[in-house]
Amino acid sequence: MHRFSIVCAALGLAATALVATSPAQASYKVIRWDGTGVCQIWDNAIPTGPFPSNYKTVSHTVPTFLDALAAKDKLFHAAKCTI
């Protein structure tokens, strides 16, 4: 039983190391809420969509939060977003 516990612990550590070294597959997009025109950065890793569903996607999917922030800034300066 003691050897089984050691093997399980070793496998757990190996799995943790593998997950920690794999790159994150995050992606973001900018959405604009209808009615208010407020833009928000949405993380596509969230398994559900924004609620309520009265929004439109106003940017392409970008790989990092900073890229999404830059896209939101461009949309703001082009007067496509209010905030």
Summary of the structure (lengths in Angstrom):
residues: 83
radius of gyration: 20.1
end to end distance: 60.3
largest distance: 66.5
contacts: 184
relative contact order: 0.19
helix: 40%
strand: 18%
